[in-house]
Every structure is written in C-alpha cells, then in structure tokens.
Amino acid sequence: MEDLKAVARVVRWGAESLAFQFDKLPADKLDWKPNPASKSALEIVSEVIRVMDMVQPLFEGGEFRTTPAPNPANLEEAKERLAEAAARLADGLDAAGPELERAVDAGFGPLWGTHAVMFAMVDLLHHHGQITYIQSLLGDAENHMDLPSVLHWFGPPQEAATEAVSTDAGI
C-alpha cells in the first residue's frame, strides 16, 4: 500500500493549505455565496470533512458512511474539524492493508477499495480550488502559498524555516 502513503502526504498538505487559504478570506465573507445556489466557504469545508469521514469505515472492512456533517460555526471550528478529519484519513491511508483489496459499493457501482479511499483526497483538492476561486471572486488577485507546508510535505529535509509567501506568479 505504498501508493496510499503518498496520498496521505497529499491529504496532510492539502488540509494545511486549505486552512491557510481560509485565513486569506475576509472573516465576514465565510458565509458569502456568489449566488444562492452556491456553497459558502464554511459549507465547502463541511463537505470536505463529510467526504473524509465517509471513507473512514473502509479502513476497517466496512462500507461508505453518508452522514451529513454540520457546517462549522466559525473559522476556528472549521480549521479544527478539518485538521482532525484529515489526520484520521491520513492515518488510515498510512496504515492501510488488505482490508482495501476488495470491491466496495459506492452507491453508483463498485469501486476498488484502494481507489475509493483516494476519492477523499481528490475531493479535498477540488474544494481547495473552490476556496481559492472564492478569494478571486472577492477581489484577491494573489496566489497564496504556504511555502513552509509545501517544503515540509514535498521537499527534502530543511534546516531553516521558510516564510509563507504570496505571489501573483501563477504557480
């Protein structure tokens, strides 16, 4: 299950980066929607948490769990719940074994278990993009990157800490 260990790293980075992106939104805009049918930033993070929790039973030989997650009341609750859900998911990915080498019912057809658990990572990255798009809709033209997090999860060991940067370079 070595591939899932790499997915776990992406989940850990993605959750840190999503929390970092939330700090770039104006506090009074966390419930803002571009139109009534859209999701707000707090609703988006609730969906990310729900999908992470949805795959959790697969690590124990179970099936998808589809219980709704209530929207966080504020930014701090959103970041805390996201960090907890991401840690559970990443830990499950790191420890995954033969319990995932089976077909699981996704509600629309069978998925291979090792692939089904990766859906939560894909969902996290998809919603990460939605949050950065909300930033742009609110007039923020910068591309905010948490460089210390990127270097921590993807770079070689670093002795010196690097500051978070914002750039409009279109990375």
HELIX and SHEET records of a PDB file:
HELIX    1   1 GLU A    2  PHE A   22  1                                  21    
HELIX    2   2 ALA A   27  LYS A   29  5                                   3    
HELIX    3   3 ALA A   41  VAL A   55  1                                  15    
HELIX    4   4 GLN A   56  GLU A   60  5                                   5    
HELIX    5   5 LEU A   75  ALA A   95  1                                  21    
HELIX    6   6 PRO A   98  LEU A  100  5                                   3    
HELIX    7   7 GLY A  113  ALA A  116  1                                   4    
HELIX    8   8 PHE A  119  LEU A  137  1                                  19    
HELIX    9   9 LEU A  147  PHE A  154  1                                   8    
SHEET    1   A 2 ALA A 103  ASP A 105  0                                        
SHEET    2   A 2 PRO A 110  TRP A 112 -1                                        
SHEET    1   B 2 ASN A 143  MET A 145  0                                        
SHEET    2   B 2 VAL A 165  THR A 167 -1                                        
END                                                                             
